[in-house]
Amino acid sequence: YVAERSGGKLTKISATGVKTTLATVSAADGVVIKDGTTAYVSRFNATGTTIVSVNLFTGATANIASLTGVCQGMDLDVNGNLLVTNEGLGKIQKINLTTNTVTDLATGLNRPNDVMYESATSLLITEYNLGTIIRYNTITNTKTNVASGMANPTDMFREASGNLLVAEGGGGGALSRINLTT
């Protein structure tokens, strides 16, 4: 699934490369899929970010939260809450998808661009300006470096092996693999 910012749509790309537009979502950016039935898409403009749910079968959309700041990367935690990076405000926000309540989960970050849930007490976060991947402890509100020296890390994906793939936006772009066990 791809959120196309300039095209303003959510697109599914099959294994054979066939593209299917699922919904129109203006200024679409981040996307995360829940249970194969719903996509959550961040879309931002000059006034902030709206999180939109998209039914993957019907294409129906609904706004679920409005946030101040530029929000892109997202993930789901084990309880089905949506975790959202808020670049402009330097924090990770949690949206309870049952009540649509928004709470701050991690603060004091340097332009977080993506977030990945690890456990009830641990998040992996890209810090774009610092070129780092950090592990953030949600109980103690402390962070430790997992990787540094990256050129504007943006998006993360965990391989089946446990390694982390990180897209870097600076220096012409790169894809880095990080072994999280060493």
Secondary structure, DSSP 8 states (H G I E B T S, - for coil): -EEETTTTEEEEE-TT--EEEEEE-TTEEEEEEETTTEEEEEEEETTEEEEEEEETTT--EEEEEEESS-EEEEEE-TTS-EEEEETTTTEEEEEETTTTEEEEEE-S-SSEEEEEEEETTEEEEEETTTTEEEEEETTTTEEEEEE---SSEEEEEE-TTS-EEEEE-STT-EEEEE-TT-
